[in-house]
Amino acid sequence: MAELFSFLKMPTHLHFLVFVGLLFLISQVSGRIASFFRSPYIVGYLLAGIIFGPSLLGLFDHKLITKDLSIITDITLSIIAFSIGGSLRFSILKKFKSSILWITILQAVGAFLVVFLFTLFLMPKIVTTVESQNGFQRTYLPIALILGAISLATAPAPILSIIHEYKAKKGSFTNVLLGIITIDDAIALIFYSFAMVVSRSLIAGDKIDLTIAIFEPLTSIFFAVALGLLIGFFLKLILKFFKPKDILLGIITGSVLLTGGLAITLGISPLLANMMLGLFVANFIEHEKADESFDVVESIEEPIFGIFFLIAGAQLDISFLSKGILLTGILLISRFIGKYFGAYLGAEISKSSPVMKKYLGLSLLPTAGITIGLVLEADFIFSKTIPFLSDLMVNAIIGATLINELISPYLVRFSLKKAKEI
């Protein structure tokens, strides 16, 4: 398909900023076109990525999307993580702690178990490769573990985008939803860290060292949390000297990027570190100043969301997707079952309102940045030993993510309407 529209390809010698400018412009135009058809902006962003990406029109090539623009992905995920951490105020957690904790834990465990069991049982039946001769334990089992861990993550960006776009009021449903997605991604990182250590041992055929399997992820989590709190404490000391909002934007953005950059350099999670930074700002800095900090970040979020989701859409490799369509379907169905019924059970146990029981699970389906980031990290490791299954995993996750992102914004909006908060 891309060959048919080769005349659209941009000359490779153009300055990098030309491509960034085009991505911002295309994303904003596509978002407004989607809004014209009464669809959330994010649907337009993703479709634009698919259309102008390497698999279709090829306006932006594969190297640009996957490598040259990776810095934009890192920046966006850091800002998203900061905003999500700021959504979890202790006052809200205290008020809705039973609902948030029960629903978060059960929907996360539900998603992990159902996806893990479905893929573990069905994947050998739908795909057989030369790699499978290495044994079930060294091929399908580690892939199923990673898919289960990745699938429990809920992407905060689409939910934040819908809440901001429709100016949802912070009622009980929205507050609980924000609390859940804050904790949910932290849980996803913890599950993934443990799953990766176990999977590496399985693929290598080594005995699983429980000490390493437990200690290594816990150490990474500890340092990520400590980094976020340390930058937050530093921010608290200097914020009192900066009054105007225009200056505040630079201070907050600089702190977020510093935290993300240091975390990546140290090999720890930039998402978890920035979540802790946002949580610290929201709960330990003067209330008025904390609100201003998140206000200035919110003012720049939408265009950043736009380019981020356009890049996510452009990563779909349509030529390979057909090989993984069955696995994509399995991931979509099993994740929905785990998330929805886990959330329902958590709402039932915590005696939450009927609206939360029926609709909260529908709002937890978005997947995007963290999911794609984790699967690409896993691919870097698995591609050396089980390349076909690793490619299958990546394309199935990206395919499921894109389908989810095209459907889930409508479900989030529907749920918020049912809760009467937009």
N, C-alpha and C positions, 0 to 999 in steps of 0.2 A: 504493500500500500504506500509506504513512504517513497518508493521509487517513482510512483505516478506523480507525486507532487515535489519532485526534487528541486523544481524551480523556487520553492518556498524556503529552501535551506539557506540559512544565513552564512555569509562568508566567515571562515574560521579566524581570519586575521583581525576581526573587529574587537574593539576593547571590551573587556568583561562587563563594564557598566552598561553597554548597549543591551546585552541580554537581560541584565537585571531590570533595566528600565522597561523593556518589553514585557517581561514577566509581571511586573507590577501593573502595567497598563492593561494587559490582557486579562489578568485576574479580576481587576476591578470592573472592567466592562462586562465580563462573563457573569460576575456576581449580580450586577444590576439587571442583566438579561434574565437571569434565573428569577430574580425578585419580580420582574414584570409578569412572569408566568406563575406567580404566587408560590415559588419554591424558595427554600433558604439559600442564602448566598453560597454556602459551601458546596451545594450541588453544582452550581455554575463553575466554581473553582476546579472541582474534580473533573468535570466533563471537558473543560478547556485543557486541562493537563493531558487527558487521554487523546483528545483531538490533535493538539499541537505537538505532542510528544513523539519520541522516536518510533513508536509502533505504527502510527498513522501518518499524519502529514509530515512529520520529521522536521518541523521548523526549528526545534531545539534537539541537538544530537544527544546520544547516550552518555558520552563523557561529560558533557556540560551538566546534565541532570544528576548523574550519580556521583560525580567527583568534584567538578568545579563549584557547584552550588551547595556542597555539603555544609559549608560554613553557615549558610542561611538556615539550614535545618537545625544546626546546633544552636544558633541564636534564638530561633523560634521556640524550640523545646525548652530552653532555659527560661524564656519569658513566660511560657505557658506554665511551667512548673512553679515559678514564683507566684503567679496569679492564683494557682490552685492552692498553694500553701497558705496564701492570704485569705482564702475562703474559709479556712478552718479556724475560726475563732473559738477560744475556750468557752465563751459564753454560750455559743450555739451548740458546741459539743456537750456541754453540761445539760442544756435544755433537752436535746434530742439524743443523748448518749446511748440510750437503750436501742433506739431504732437504728442509729448510724452503725453501731458496733455489730449488732446481730445481723443486719442486712449485708453489711460489708463482708463480714467473715463468711457467711453462708453462700452468698452469690459468688464469691471468689473461689471457695472450695468446690462449690457445685460446678462452676465452669471448668476448673482444672480437672476434676475427676471425670466428668462426662466426656470432655474432649480427649483426655488421655485414654480412656477405655474404648471409646468409639474408634479412634485412630489406631490404637494398638490391635484391636480385633479386625478392623476392616481394611487397613492399609495393605497387609500382605495379600489380601484377596483381590485387590484392584490393581496392584502393581508388583511385578516380579522382575528383579534385576540381577545381573551378575553379582552385584554387591551382596545380595541376600545369602550367597553361599558362605559368607563370613559368619553367618549365624544370626538368629533372631535377636540375640542379646546385644550384638554389636552393630545392628542396623535399625530395625524397626523400633525397638524399645527406646533407644536414646532420642530418636526423632519424635516419638509419641510424647516423651517426657517434656521436650522443649516446646512442642506444639501446645501441650496442656498448660505449661507455665506462661507462655506468651498470650494465650487466649483469655486468660483471666483479667488482663489489663483492659481498662476502659479509657478511651481517649478523651481527655478533658477539653481539648480545643473545640470539637464540634458542639459540645454541650455549652461551653462558654460563649461560642459564637451565636448560638440560638438564643441564649439568655440575654445577651447584649443586643442582638438584632431586634428582638421583640420586647425588650425592656421588661423582662419578667420581674415581678415584685418578689422580694425575698420572704415568701411565706414558708410554712413548715415543709412543704414538698420540695421547694427549691433549696432550702437550707440543708435538708437531709441529703438531697441529691449531691450538692456541692461537697458536703462532708464525706460522703461515700467515695466520690471520685478522687478526693484528696488522699484518703487512706488506701484506696484500691490500687493506685499505681505504685505506692510504696510496697504494698503486699506483693504486687506483680514482680517488682525488682527482687524482693527477697526470695520468692518461689523460683524465679529464673536463676538467681545466683546459686541456689542449692541444686537445681536441676542441671545446670551446666557442669558443675563439679562432678556430679554422678555420671552424666552422659560422657564426659571426657574419659572417665575410668572405664566405662562400658565399651566404648569404641576401641580403646587401647587394649582391651582384654585384661586390664589389671584388676586386682582386688580393690574393692571400694574401701578407702581409709576413712572411717567415720570421723576421726579427729579433723582431718583436712576438710572433709565435706561439710562440717559444721563450722569450724574455726575460720576458714577462708572467707565465706560470705559474710559472717558476722563482723569480721575485721573491716571489710569493705564498707559495710553499712555504718559501722561506728565512725569511721573517718569521714564519710559523706555527711553524716549528721553533725559531727564536730565542726567541719568546715563551714556549713551553712550557719550554725550558731555563732561561730567566730566572726564571720563577715557581718552577721546581724548585729552583734555587740559593737563592732567598729562603726557600723552605720548609725547606731543609736547615739554614739558619742559625737558624731559630726553633723547629724541632721539639724540640730538646734541652731546651727550657724547659717542655714540655708532656708530663707523664707519664701522667695518667689517660686511659683510653680514651674516656670520655665527652667530655672536652675535645678529644681528638684528632679526634673525628668532626667537630666544628665547624671545626677548623683545616683539615682535608683538604677537606671540602665547600666551605668558603669559597674555598680555593685553586682548586678545580676550576671553580666558578662564576665566579670572577674571571677565570680564563684564558679560559673560553668567552665571557664578556661582552666582554672586551677584544678578542678575535679577531673577534667579530661587528661590533663598533664599527669596527675597523680594516679590515674587509672581507676578512679572511683566514679560513682554515678553522679553526673551533673544534674540529673533530674531530682534525685533525692536531696542533694545539697541545696538546690534552689528552692525546693519545697520547704525545707527547714528554714531557709532565709525568709521566705514569704510568711511562714508561720510565726517566726520571731518578730518580724515587723508588725504583723497584725495584732500580736498579743502582748508585746513588751515595749512598744514604742507609743508615745503619747497618742491618744485616740485620734485627734484631729489631724496630726501629722501623718499617722498611718493611713488614714482615709485618703489624704492628698497623694500619698505615695502610690496607692493603687489606682487612683483617678488618672494620674498622668500616664501610667503604664497602659491603662485601658484606652486612652486616647490614641495610642499608636498600634493597638493590637489588630484591628480589622485588616489593614493592608498587609500586615505581616502574616496573618492567618491566610489571606488570599494567595500570596506567593507560595506559602508552605504547602497548602493543599493542591495547588496547581502542580508543584514538583512531585507530590505524592502520586497524583493521577498519572503523571508522565512516566512513572517508573514501571508501569504495567507492560510486560512483554507478552503481547497478544499471541505471538507465534508459539510460545511455550505454554500458554495458559490452557490450551486444549488438552495437553497431556495431563494436566492436574485438575481438570474440571470436577472429577468425582471427589477428589480430596477436598477441593474448595467447597463443594456441597456438604460434605461431612462436617467440615469445620463450622460452616454457617449454622447448620441444624443443631449440632451438639452444643455449640457455644450458646445458642439461644435457649435451649432446654436448661442448661446449667445455670445461666444468668437469671432467667425469668423465674424458675421454680425455686432457686436458691434465695432470690430476693423476696418471693412470696412467703416462703417458710420463715425467713428472718423477720418480716413484717408481722407475721402471725405470732411468733414467739414473743416479740417485743410489744405486742398489742398496739400496733400502729393503726392508723386510720384505714378504712376500706379503700380509699383512693390510692394510698401507698401500696397496699397489697396488690391491687389490680394493675397499676400503671408504672410503678417505680422500675420494675424489671425491664419494661420497654424502653426506658431512658438510659439503660446501662449497656446498650449494644454498640455504640460507636467505637471504632478502633482506628488508629492512624499512626501518629508519630512514634510513640514508644514501641508499638507493635512492630512496625517496619524496622525501626532501629535495632531492636533486639534480634529479629530474625536475620538481618544482615550481619550482625555480629556473630550469630551462631553459624551462618553460612561460611564465614571466613575460616572457622575452625573445621566444620564438617566437610567442606568441599575438598579438602586434602585427602580424606579417607573414604567418604561415601558421596562422591560428586553428584551422581544422578539423583539420589534421594534428597540431597541438600538443595539442588536446583528445584526439585519438585516441591519441597517444603517452602522455599522462598516464593515461588510463583503462586502456590496455593494460598499462602498468607496474604500476598498482595492482592490477588483476585478476590479473596473473601473480604479483605479490608475495603476495597473499592466498592464492592456490592453493598457492604454494610454501610459505608459512608453515603451512598446514594439513597439508601432506604431509611437509615436511622435518624437523620435530621427531621424527617416527617413524623417519626414516632416520638421523638423528644418534644416537638412542638405539640403533637396530639396529647401527650401526657400532661404537659404544662397547661394546656387548655382545659383538660378534664379536671385538673387540680384548681382551676380558676385563678391561675397566677399570671396569665397573659391575656 
